[in-house]
Amino acid sequence: MRLSADMSLAYYGKPLIVTYSGGKDSDVMLYLAATTLKPHEFEVFNSHTTVDAPETVYHIRDTFKKLNKYGIKTFIDYHIVNGKPVTMWNLIPKKSIPPTRIFRYCCTVLKEAGTPNRIASLGVREAESNKRAGRQIFGIRGKTYKDANFYSLSHAEEVHRESQEINDPVWDCKLIETMKKHGEAVVNPIYHWSDSDIWNFIQQNHIETNPLYQCGYTRVGCIGCPLAAHNFRVKEFEDYPRFKKCYVLAFEKMLKVNKEKGLKYKREFKTGEEVFEWWMEEHKYNIKRTDEFVRDRVIICRKYFSMKTKD
């Protein structure tokens, strides 16, 4: 955390950004930053997804109020474009397809686009999913982690120096190059922490967490996220039926827009409720991720929505 703050000031001339989602990992990250850095050395950023549970939204607001009292700057991105907010509910009709494991445009628009030309500290952990395995501590957003990571700034400079000493014209120092070009770099301080590490740290330091964890929730994120397990999604919509109504309404708008665009389905959906039921049953295809699996999922989406997609 200390190193990333120094890198941010050295290469960007701006404080480190600590991203905050309102989950347990974010609370641990915030505690590490607050106990390691001075208030002017970091800023806290939240991306308002419009599909977070009310408890999460309130927890974020309360946390930011406390931070502001200590002189720590906080920002909430409401995704205002041309004077209008971008939400999940107007994004679905615009994209003409529900968010799925393959087409997770919601993450790109509502979560990952708020920290350009900065270095951001994330709460990413390899224990969360197999897809996140293989990363290291420092990296470049949007790049292959195996090609872009270094354990520290000195490691990156050492790679640069050694490659120059052997007169190698092609040296792999993408992290520093990206910073000099004002690209976006990321640091994952708790990447190797396990779930037990997180909860032990929270208990030992008496860190206040999202109240949803006391209500039986093991994860806190967007309600209805297609990456979540099917049973968990069912529980979310049982606890928050208004979000189901919002999704159904957005799907109905999507069908109307697609009809106006002349998009024809091989499977005809008549109502937003039908789309919702199909969307919830997507768990049937959540098998092991292989190249064949990805191709099958693309075929499924094309079959039901007749959309042009990238391979």
C-alpha positions as CSV (number, residue, x, y, z in Angstrom):
1,M,0.0,0.0,0.0
2,R,2.9,2.3,0.9
3,L,4.7,1.5,-2.3
4,S,1.6,2.0,-4.5
5,A,1.0,5.5,-3.0
6,D,4.6,6.5,-3.7
7,M,4.2,5.2,-7.3
8,S,1.0,7.1,-7.8
9,L,2.6,10.4,-6.7
10,A,5.8,9.7,-8.7
11,Y,4.2,8.7,-12.0
12,Y,0.8,10.4,-11.9
13,G,1.3,13.3,-9.6
14,K,-2.0,12.4,-7.9
15,P,-2.9,10.4,-4.7
16,L,-3.6,6.7,-4.8
17,I,-7.2,5.7,-5.4
18,V,-8.7,3.1,-3.1
19,T,-11.8,1.6,-4.7
20,Y,-14.6,0.9,-2.3
21,S,-17.7,-1.3,-3.0
22,G,-19.1,-1.7,0.5
23,G,-18.0,-5.3,0.8
24,K,-15.7,-6.9,3.4
25,D,-12.6,-6.8,1.2
26,S,-13.2,-3.1,0.6
27,D,-13.4,-2.4,4.3
28,V,-10.1,-4.2,4.9
29,M,-8.5,-2.3,2.1
30,L,-9.8,1.0,3.6
31,Y,-8.4,0.1,7.0
32,L,-5.0,-0.7,5.5
33,A,-4.9,2.6,3.7
34,A,-6.1,4.6,6.7
35,T,-3.5,3.1,9.0
36,T,-0.6,3.2,6.5
37,L,-1.1,6.4,4.6
38,K,-1.7,10.0,5.4
39,P,-5.1,11.5,4.5
40,H,-3.6,13.5,1.5
41,E,-1.9,10.4,0.1
42,F,-5.1,8.5,-1.0
43,E,-8.6,9.1,-2.1
44,V,-11.6,6.7,-1.8
45,F,-13.7,6.0,-4.9
46,N,-17.1,4.2,-5.2
47,S,-18.8,3.4,-8.5
48,H,-22.6,3.6,-8.0
49,T,-24.0,0.5,-9.9
50,T,-27.7,1.2,-9.2
51,V,-28.2,-2.5,-8.4
52,D,-26.6,-2.6,-4.9
53,A,-28.7,-3.5,-2.0
54,P,-30.0,-0.6,0.1
55,E,-27.9,-1.8,3.1
56,T,-24.8,-1.6,0.9
57,V,-25.6,1.9,-0.3
58,Y,-26.2,3.2,3.3
59,H,-23.0,1.5,4.5
60,I,-21.0,3.3,1.8
61,R,-22.6,6.7,2.6
62,D,-22.0,6.3,6.3
63,T,-18.4,5.2,5.7
64,F,-17.7,8.1,3.4
65,K,-19.1,10.6,6.0
66,K,-16.7,9.2,8.6
67,L,-13.8,9.5,6.2
68,N,-14.6,13.1,5.3
69,K,-14.4,14.0,9.0
70,Y,-10.7,12.9,8.9
71,G,-10.0,15.0,5.8
72,I,-10.0,12.0,3.4
73,K,-11.5,12.8,0.0
74,T,-14.2,10.5,-1.2
75,F,-16.0,10.3,-4.6
76,I,-19.1,8.5,-5.9
77,D,-19.4,8.1,-9.6
78,Y,-23.0,8.3,-10.7
79,H,-22.1,7.8,-14.4
80,I,-23.6,11.0,-15.7
81,V,-23.5,11.1,-19.5
82,N,-24.9,14.2,-21.4
83,G,-26.6,15.3,-18.2
84,K,-28.3,12.0,-17.6
85,P,-27.3,9.1,-15.3
86,V,-26.5,5.7,-16.8
87,T,-28.2,2.9,-14.9
88,M,-28.7,-0.8,-15.2
89,W,-32.3,-0.1,-16.2
90,N,-31.5,2.1,-19.2
91,L,-28.3,0.2,-20.1
92,I,-30.2,-3.1,-20.7
93,P,-32.5,-1.7,-23.5
94,K,-29.4,0.1,-25.0
95,K,-27.4,-3.1,-25.2
96,S,-30.4,-5.1,-26.5
97,I,-29.5,-8.1,-24.4
98,P,-29.5,-9.0,-20.7
99,P,-26.2,-9.1,-18.9
100,T,-24.8,-12.6,-18.9
101,R,-21.5,-14.3,-17.9
102,I,-20.3,-13.8,-21.5
103,F,-21.7,-10.3,-22.0
104,R,-20.9,-8.5,-18.7
105,Y,-21.1,-5.0,-20.2
106,C,-22.6,-3.8,-16.8
107,C,-19.2,-4.3,-15.1
108,T,-17.4,-2.4,-17.8
109,V,-19.8,0.5,-17.8
110,L,-20.9,0.7,-14.1
111,K,-17.9,-0.6,-12.2
112,E,-14.6,-0.4,-14.1
113,A,-14.5,2.8,-16.0
114,G,-14.2,5.4,-13.2
115,T,-10.4,5.6,-12.6
116,P,-8.7,6.4,-15.9
117,N,-5.1,7.7,-15.8
118,R,-4.6,6.8,-12.2
119,I,-3.3,4.0,-10.1
120,A,-6.1,2.2,-8.2
121,S,-5.9,-0.1,-5.2
122,L,-8.3,-3.0,-5.6
123,G,-9.6,-5.6,-3.2
124,V,-9.2,-8.4,-5.7
125,R,-8.3,-11.8,-4.2
126,E,-7.3,-15.0,-5.9
127,A,-9.5,-17.0,-3.4
128,E,-12.6,-15.4,-4.9
129,S,-12.5,-17.3,-8.2
130,N,-10.3,-19.4,-10.5
131,K,-10.4,-16.7,-13.1
132,R,-8.5,-14.3,-10.8
133,A,-5.7,-16.8,-10.2
134,G,-2.4,-16.1,-11.9
135,R,-2.3,-12.4,-11.1
136,Q,0.3,-10.7,-9.0
137,I,0.4,-7.5,-6.9
138,F,0.9,-4.8,-9.5
139,G,-0.6,-4.8,-13.0
140,I,-2.3,-2.9,-15.8
141,R,-6.1,-2.9,-16.1
142,G,-7.2,-4.6,-19.3
143,K,-3.9,-6.3,-19.9
144,T,-2.8,-9.9,-19.4
145,Y,-1.5,-10.1,-15.9
146,K,1.2,-12.6,-16.6
147,D,2.8,-10.2,-19.1
148,A,2.2,-7.0,-17.2
149,N,2.9,-7.6,-13.5
150,F,5.8,-6.9,-11.2
151,Y,6.0,-7.5,-7.5
152,S,7.3,-4.0,-6.8
153,L,8.6,-0.8,-8.4
154,S,12.2,-1.9,-7.8
155,H,11.5,-5.2,-9.5
156,A,10.2,-3.4,-12.6
157,E,13.2,-1.1,-12.7
158,E,15.5,-4.1,-12.3
159,V,13.9,-5.8,-15.3
160,H,14.4,-2.6,-17.3
161,R,18.1,-2.2,-16.2
162,E,19.0,-5.9,-16.9
163,S,17.4,-5.9,-20.3
164,Q,19.4,-2.7,-21.2
165,E,22.6,-4.2,-20.0
166,I,22.3,-7.1,-22.4
167,N,21.3,-4.7,-25.2
168,D,17.9,-6.3,-25.6
169,P,15.8,-3.7,-27.6
170,V,12.5,-5.4,-26.5
171,W,12.2,-5.2,-22.7
172,D,9.1,-6.1,-20.9
173,C,8.3,-3.2,-18.5
174,K,4.7,-2.5,-19.4
175,L,3.7,-1.3,-16.0
176,I,6.2,1.6,-15.9
177,E,5.5,2.3,-19.6
178,T,1.8,2.6,-19.0
179,M,2.3,4.9,-16.1
180,K,4.5,7.2,-18.1
181,K,1.8,7.3,-20.8
182,H,-0.8,8.0,-18.1
183,G,-2.5,4.7,-18.5
184,E,-4.3,2.9,-15.7
185,A,-2.3,0.7,-13.3
186,V,-3.7,-1.3,-10.4
187,V,-2.4,-2.8,-7.2
188,N,-3.9,-5.7,-5.4
189,P,-2.5,-5.6,-1.8
190,I,-4.7,-8.4,-0.4
191,Y,-4.5,-10.6,-3.4
192,H,-3.1,-13.6,-1.6
193,W,-5.4,-13.3,1.5
194,S,-7.9,-16.2,2.1
195,D,-11.4,-15.7,3.4
196,S,-10.3,-16.7,6.9
197,D,-7.5,-14.1,6.7
198,I,-10.1,-11.4,5.9
199,W,-12.5,-12.3,8.7
200,N,-9.7,-12.7,11.2
201,F,-8.3,-9.3,10.3
202,I,-11.8,-7.8,10.6
203,Q,-12.4,-9.3,14.0
204,Q,-8.9,-8.5,15.4
205,N,-9.2,-4.8,14.4
206,H,-12.9,-4.4,15.1
207,I,-13.7,-3.2,11.6
208,E,-17.3,-2.3,10.9
209,T,-18.7,-4.2,7.9
210,N,-21.8,-4.3,5.8
211,P,-24.8,-5.4,7.9
212,L,-25.8,-7.9,5.2
213,Y,-23.0,-10.2,6.4
214,Q,-24.9,-10.4,9.7
215,C,-28.0,-11.4,7.7
216,G,-26.5,-14.6,6.3
217,Y,-25.0,-13.1,3.1
218,T,-21.5,-14.4,2.2
219,R,-21.0,-11.9,-0.7
220,V,-22.1,-8.4,-1.3
221,G,-22.5,-7.2,-4.8
222,C,-24.9,-6.3,-7.6
223,I,-28.3,-7.9,-7.0
224,G,-28.9,-10.5,-9.8
225,C,-25.3,-10.6,-10.9
226,P,-25.1,-13.5,-13.4
227,L,-21.7,-14.5,-12.0
228,A,-23.4,-15.5,-8.7
229,A,-24.7,-18.9,-8.0
230,H,-28.3,-19.6,-9.0
231,N,-29.6,-20.3,-5.5
232,F,-27.9,-17.1,-4.3
233,R,-29.6,-15.0,-7.0
234,V,-33.0,-16.6,-6.1
235,K,-32.5,-15.5,-2.4
236,E,-31.6,-12.0,-3.5
237,F,-34.8,-11.5,-5.5
238,E,-36.8,-13.0,-2.6
239,D,-35.3,-10.5,-0.2
240,Y,-35.5,-7.6,-2.7
241,P,-38.6,-8.1,-5.0
242,R,-38.5,-4.5,-6.2
243,F,-35.3,-5.3,-8.0
244,K,-37.0,-8.1,-9.8
245,K,-39.7,-5.7,-10.9
246,C,-37.0,-3.3,-12.2
247,Y,-35.3,-6.0,-14.2
248,V,-38.6,-7.2,-15.7
249,L,-39.5,-3.6,-16.7
250,A,-36.0,-3.1,-18.2
251,F,-36.4,-6.4,-20.2
252,E,-39.8,-5.2,-21.5
253,K,-38.2,-1.9,-22.6
254,M,-35.5,-4.0,-24.2
255,L,-38.0,-6.1,-26.2
256,K,-39.8,-2.9,-27.4
257,V,-36.5,-1.3,-28.5
258,N,-35.4,-4.5,-30.2
259,K,-38.7,-4.7,-32.1
260,E,-38.2,-1.1,-33.2
261,K,-34.7,-2.0,-34.4
262,G,-36.1,-4.9,-36.4
263,L,-34.2,-7.5,-34.3
264,K,-35.9,-10.9,-34.6
265,Y,-35.6,-13.7,-32.1
266,K,-35.5,-17.4,-33.0
267,R,-37.1,-17.8,-29.6
268,E,-39.9,-15.3,-29.3
269,F,-40.2,-13.5,-26.0
270,K,-43.5,-11.9,-25.4
271,T,-43.0,-10.3,-22.0
272,G,-40.2,-9.1,-19.8
273,E,-41.2,-11.8,-17.3
274,E,-40.3,-14.5,-19.9
275,V,-36.9,-12.9,-20.4
276,F,-36.4,-12.8,-16.7
277,E,-37.2,-16.5,-16.3
278,W,-34.8,-17.4,-19.1
279,W,-32.1,-15.1,-17.6
280,M,-32.5,-16.8,-14.2
281,E,-32.2,-20.3,-15.7
282,E,-28.9,-19.4,-17.2
283,H,-27.3,-21.4,-14.4
284,K,-27.9,-24.5,-16.4
285,Y,-25.0,-23.6,-18.6
286,N,-22.6,-22.6,-15.8
287,I,-20.2,-25.6,-16.4
288,K,-16.4,-25.6,-16.5
289,R,-15.0,-22.8,-18.5
290,T,-13.2,-24.2,-21.5
291,D,-12.9,-22.9,-25.1
292,E,-15.8,-25.2,-26.1
293,F,-17.9,-23.8,-23.2
294,V,-17.3,-20.3,-24.3
295,R,-18.3,-21.1,-27.9
296,D,-21.4,-22.9,-26.7
297,R,-22.4,-19.9,-24.6
298,V,-21.9,-17.6,-27.6
299,I,-24.1,-19.9,-29.7
300,I,-26.8,-19.9,-27.0
301,C,-26.8,-16.1,-26.9
302,R,-27.0,-15.8,-30.7
303,K,-29.7,-18.4,-30.8
304,Y,-32.0,-16.6,-28.4
305,F,-31.1,-13.0,-29.3
306,S,-29.8,-13.1,-32.8
307,M,-27.1,-10.6,-31.8
308,K,-23.7,-10.1,-33.5
309,T,-20.9,-11.0,-31.1
310,K,-17.2,-11.2,-31.0
311,D,-15.7,-14.6,-31.0
